[in-house]
Each structure stands twice: as C-alpha cells, then as structure tokens.
Amino acid sequence: MRVLVIGGGGREHTLVWKISQSPRVTDIFCAPGNPGIATLAECVPIQAGNIQDLLSFARDQSIDLTVVGPEAPLADGIADTFRQARLRIFGPGRMAARIETSKVFAKDLMRRHGIPTPSAETFTDVVRAQEYLRNHRLPVVIKADGLAQGKGVVVATTLDEAQQAVTDLLEQKVLGTSGSTTIIEEFVAGDELSIMALTDGNTVVPLLASRDYKRIFDNDQGPNTGGMGSFAPVGSVDTALMNRIANEILQPIVDALSSLGSPYRGLLYAGIMLTPDGPNVLECNARFGDPETQVVLSLLKTDLVDLLDGVVAHQLDTIPTIEWHEGAAVCVVLASGGYPGRPEVGKTIHGVEEAGKLDDVMVFHAGTAMTDKGLTTAGGRVLGVTALGSDHKAACAKAYEAAERITFDGIQYRTDICAEGV
Ligand code: GLY
C-alpha cells in the first residue's frame, strides 16, 4: 500500500512513525514533512494547503490512502475533493469538519441533541458583548468562532480581561474573520480529558484517553499554547466512563452530523471537562490532537493502517478490538524562546540523536529544519520527546531524562508534565 500523510508537525511525524510499522505499507510520502519524518518517509515539497497539487500527486503516484493531519486543509474541503476524484482519504469533509471550524455550529449541534456542553451566547457586536459581560459571573470563557491555531480561547478571571478579549476579537479583529463571531461561555471546573475516536460516520471506536497541558508554564500558568505535553492513559477513565462518553457524546455527535447529510469519516476529538455532573464537551476537533497523538499512538499495538482503512472503507464495525501496550506514555514538548508569541527560530539543536538512543524514547519533530548549520529550530513547538514506561512515573522520568539531553538557545519546556498523578 502506498500512503500519503499530509502535514509536517509532531502529530504527522507520529502518524508516519506508526504507519511505517505496518507490514501492509510499501511506500510512505509526507507533504511537506519535516527532518524527522524524512528519516521514515519521502518528503514531498507541497504545502498542506495546496489541495490541487496534493490531488495531482496522489493521482500520479497511485496513492492508496491519504491521511490528513492538520485542520486547515479539512476546512478547505480536501476530503471532498479527493473523494470526488475517487481517491481514498482519511478525514472528514468540509461540512462535517465544521464541528471544529465553527464553534457556533458545534455548540448549536450539541445543544439541539442534548449533548452536555457549557452554556454559551454568541456575539458579533462588541457593545452587546461588553454589556453581557458586565452582568455575567466570572470566570468566563471567550472563544473565537473560527480556526485560530490554539489562540482563540481566553479564560478570563477579571472583567477587564474579559472585556479586553472581546474587544480584541470583535473590534480589533486580532484573529481576522475567525473572531468576528465570538462565543462567551460559562466556565466549568474539573479535570480535562482528550478523547480521540475513529468513526466512519456510523460506528465509533474511542482510543485511549489522554490529557494535554495547554498553558505555557508549570502549574498551568501563562497563555495557552497548542499543547506543551501530554500523557496516556488517564487513570480516572474506566470502562464505565468511556462508555458514557461514547454513548452520550461521541455517538450522538456522529449521528447528528450524519442526519445533516455530512457523515463524519476520520478522527473525532472531544476536549472534555469531567465535572461533578459528568463529562461536558469544551471543544471538538476534526483531526488527531497534538501532542495527544504522540502518547496515544505510542501505546497502540494494533496496526494503525487497519484502523484507518476501516474508517475509509466504512467498515469500522468489522475491525477486531484494538490492542494497547501495557504501561504509560508521556510527551514533553520542547518549545522555542518567545513561544507562544513570536518564536525565535534558526537556533541549532543538539542532542536529538543522544536522546533517541534511550530505550523506549521517540523524539518526534515538529518545528525543525535541516540547514547548513545542521538541525535548527523552525517554529514554536520544536520537538515532542515521548517515552514509554511500565507506569506513568517511569514514563515521565524517561521523558525528562531524554529531554535533558537536548539543547538549543532559548529552549523552554514544562517540568510538571504528568507530575500531579494520573
Ligand atoms: N492538543 C489540543 C489540540 O490538538 O487541539
């Protein structure tokens, strides 16, 4: 089988790493890929947003399966374009991807179908939003409707912060049209979970639960990022809770999208808060989470290609039960100085090979580039140092042992990933 993976971050490096282990796969291509991916796949210089060139490549190279990593091409309809051309692709069409690309669409759908989610109001007018905030209790969550690369959510604990956030989105248009419709959502407290599930639009198969760390600094301080680390599994998620999440959240979302005529085929991600009243959906994504993929796929024993193929063939009900490795996985993200603002790039990276020599350690590349100076930083999140262990403590110790072997100017990473227990 000839497989094309679209994207070039840590999630895609992990997908390529896992797909390359399948005996069914003869050739793997990645567009555009990164230097880590280049050790496992042929990287193709086509950007993830260039749908027409990707289509031509897939046709010319007789690609049997295309796997989409990031959300932007899904939002632009890459899956529809490929399916119309009778090419097999893993990922939802543009209409189904609205579950991620429009927070308002997702909120309305969940409300209509009784799926537990915090209450929220939608605004396009800054004066109305400010007035609503003056009469709303704090903290409050402000969300841009559209895609914002992890920068569209502010948890405001003061009225000043909340008002600044709506002014930024609705008046200053700091996120352009993504924020020109804004949601003001009730804040709910609890433990957060990331649940990723495969679905062919009918059957839903949840993967292991994981947790990610969104804030830049230890103890959940500082601004939100794309994700600074993750671990799996999550100890508090037993079979009963997973069944509840599948039956009360995932299956109803998938059924609702099918009833709208936009069946969802791909990976559905639910960001869930475990409240005293049960699981509540904070957000949905239309693709694998990053850095959750790094830990979940590291623990996957089953051939990933069988699962992806089951989705694409619309035969997920026929796949055998998924098998997982014993133990736990922890991922520590090494980020550039300046991130999540403007990252300092072009810094030489040392120690990746030494870190990767440790048993059960995978160093997944995200923002890296190969230059005449060697491997350098090329983005905010640079590397996802991922380790397996017999339990969370062992995986955590191994991940930090590996992370300490890697250096570059301005390096920053959290030191409390998985520290609070599981
Ligand atoms: N780690 C959160 C996300 O992938 O959106």
Residues whose N, C-alpha, C, O or C-beta is under 5 A from the ligand:
A	BS01	LIG	D212 G226 G227 F288 G289 D290 P291
